[in-house]
C-alpha cells in the first residue's frame, strides 16, 4: 500500500495473568463496586467478564449514577497493542463500547492505514462511565476507575500502549504535560512501552493533512508504532530505545 493511499485513509468529511494477590475475603470482593476506598489488588480478576460484572454494578464514583452502560472495552483481549482513551461519550454510553462514534470510526481508519484492525488492538478508557455533558473526568473519578484499567492492562499484557490525549496520559502515568509536547514520544511505564498520541476527536477538529498539522503528525506516529511493533515481534520483545 503506497504512502499516499495509506494517508488518504485519514480523510474524514463534515499475559501473565496469574494472580499476585486477592481481596482478603469474598465480602471485600463484593464491596469493590460500592466504594473507591475498597482496594482492587493486582490479580483480583481472572477474566474481562469478571471486570465487566463489577463495572455494571459500580458506584465507586458519582458517574455511575447517570450512566446508561459502563464501557469496558472492545477488540482482542490478547492484543499486542492496547489503546486507552479518556471517557465514554453519548454513543459509547448508549452502546457500552469504546470509540464507536465518529472518533472511533476515524481511529479505525488510522489503524487501517498501517494495516492494523480491531483484531490487532484492545481498546479501553481511563473512565468507564460517561461524565455529564461529555466533560473531562475529574482526577477523583479517574482514580476510582484506575484499578479496573490496571487489571485490564495486566490481563491483556500488551507490548505497546497508546494513550489518546493528555487525559489518558495523566490518568495512567501521572504525566501532566500537554499532548502537543509529548505526542509521538516513546515512554516507559511499569516496564511497558507507551506512546501518547492525539485523540481522534482532536483530529476531527483539525482536519488539515498538511505537513506539520495534527493529522500529518498522527500519520508519522502510527507508522512509528507499526515499526516498533514489528521490531518487538522480531526481536523477542526486546526494548531498544
NORPEHU-V993267 format. One record per residue. N is the residue number from 1. RES is the residue in one letter. SS is DSSP state (a for helix, b for strand, c for the rest). PSI is psi in radians with two decimals (none if undefined). Layout:
N	RES	SS	PSI
N	RES	SS	PSI
//
This chain:
1	X	c	2.21
2	X	c	2.76
3	X	a	-0.67
4	X	a	-0.75
5	X	a	-0.71
6	X	a	-0.79
7	X	a	-0.51
8	X	a	-0.36
9	X	c	-0.23
10	X	c	-0.19
11	X	c	2.37
12	X	c	2.10
13	X	c	2.77
14	X	c	none
15	X	c	1.91
16	X	c	1.82
17	X	c	0.39
18	X	c	2.46
19	X	c	2.37
20	X	c	-0.60
21	X	c	2.80
22	X	c	2.81
23	X	c	2.67
24	X	c	-0.48
25	X	c	2.92
26	X	a	-0.55
27	X	a	-0.80
28	X	a	-0.73
29	X	a	-0.76
30	X	a	-0.37
31	X	a	-0.20
32	X	a	-0.81
33	X	a	-0.12
34	X	a	-0.36
35	X	c	2.24
36	X	c	-0.26
37	X	c	-0.27
38	X	c	2.08
39	X	c	2.71
40	X	c	1.52
41	X	c	2.70
42	X	c	2.30
43	X	c	0.07
44	X	c	-0.70
45	X	c	2.50
46	X	c	-0.31
47	X	c	2.82
48	X	a	-0.57
49	X	a	-0.66
50	X	a	-0.70
51	X	a	-0.75
52	X	a	-0.66
53	X	a	-0.82
54	X	a	-0.65
55	X	a	-0.59
56	X	a	-0.39
57	X	a	-0.05
58	X	c	2.36
59	X	c	0.74
60	X	c	-0.30
61	X	c	3.07
62	X	a	-0.26
63	X	a	-0.46
64	X	a	-0.29
65	X	a	-0.54
66	X	c	0.13
67	X	c	2.69
68	X	c	-0.87
69	X	c	2.48
70	X	c	2.62
71	X	c	1.94
72	X	c	-1.07
73	X	c	2.97
74	X	b	2.76
75	X	b	-2.74
76	X	c	1.98
77	X	c	0.01
78	X	c	0.44
79	X	c	2.72
80	X	c	-0.24
81	X	b	2.27
82	X	b	2.35
83	X	b	2.25
84	X	b	2.14
85	X	b	-2.85
86	X	c	-1.22
87	X	c	2.80
88	X	c	2.58
89	X	c	-2.89
90	X	a	-0.82
91	X	a	-0.72
92	X	a	-0.72
93	X	a	-0.69
94	X	a	-0.64
95	X	a	-0.28
96	X	c	0.42
97	X	c	2.53
98	X	c	2.59
99	X	c	1.08
100	X	c	-0.09
101	X	c	-2.66
102	X	a	-0.67
103	X	a	-0.70
104	X	a	-0.66
105	X	a	-0.67
106	X	a	-0.68
107	X	a	-0.74
108	X	a	-0.69
109	X	a	-0.67
110	X	a	-0.78
111	X	a	-0.74
112	X	a	-0.51
113	X	c	-0.36
114	X	c	0.46
115	X	c	0.72
116	X	c	2.65
117	X	c	-3.11
118	X	a	-0.36
119	X	a	-0.26
120	X	a	-0.08
121	X	b	2.79
122	X	b	2.30
123	X	b	2.31
124	X	b	-2.98
125	X	b	2.83
126	X	c	-0.56
127	X	c	2.50
128	X	c	-0.35
129	X	c	2.62
130	X	c	2.19
131	X	c	2.64
132	X	a	2.38
133	X	a	0.43
134	X	a	0.47
135	X	c	2.89
136	X	c	2.33
137	X	c	2.53
138	X	c	2.87
139	X	a	-0.70
140	X	a	-0.73
141	X	a	-0.74
142	X	a	-0.63
143	X	a	-0.61
144	X	a	-0.57
145	X	a	-0.35
146	X	a	-0.69
147	X	a	-0.60
148	X	a	-0.79
149	X	a	-0.74
150	X	a	-0.65
151	X	a	-0.65
152	X	a	-0.78
153	X	a	-0.75
154	X	a	-0.75
155	X	a	-0.72
156	X	a	-0.73
157	X	c	0.97
158	X	c	2.70
159	X	c	-0.60
160	X	b	2.42
161	X	b	2.21
162	X	b	2.23
163	X	b	1.94
164	X	b	1.72
165	X	c	2.84
166	X	a	-0.58
167	X	a	-0.75
168	X	a	-0.69
169	X	a	-0.84
170	X	a	-0.72
171	X	a	-0.72
172	X	a	-0.78
173	X	a	-0.33
174	X	c	-0.06
175	X	c	2.16
176	X	c	0.12
177	X	c	2.68
178	X	c	2.64
179	X	a	-0.55
180	X	a	-0.38
181	X	a	-0.40
182	X	a	-0.14
183	X	c	2.53
184	X	c	0.01
185	X	c	2.32
186	X	b	2.36
187	X	b	2.76
188	X	b	2.31
189	X	b	2.11
190	X	c	0.68
191	X	c	0.16
192	X	b	2.56
193	X	b	2.24
194	X	b	2.57
195	X	b	2.15
196	X	b	2.38
197	X	b	2.87
198	X	c	2.51
199	X	c	2.42
200	X	a	-0.56
201	X	a	-0.61
202	X	a	-0.66
203	X	a	-0.61
204	X	a	-0.56
205	X	a	-0.23
206	X	c	1.32
207	X	c	-0.15
208	X	c	2.44
209	X	c	0.32
210	X	c	2.61
211	X	c	2.33
212	X	c	-0.25
213	X	c	2.85
214	X	a	-0.74
215	X	a	-0.66
216	X	a	-0.74
217	X	a	-0.67
218	X	a	-0.64
219	X	a	-0.71
220	X	a	-0.74
221	X	a	-0.78
222	X	a	-0.53
223	X	a	-0.70
224	X	a	-0.64
225	X	a	-0.81
226	X	a	-0.72
227	X	a	-0.74
228	X	a	-0.70
229	X	a	-0.77
230	X	a	-0.64
231	X	a	-0.78
232	X	a	-0.66
233	X	a	-0.54
234	X	a	-0.25
235	X	c	0.49
236	X	c	0.75
237	X	c	0.29
238	X	c	2.52
239	X	c	2.17
240	X	c	0.63
241	X	c	none
//
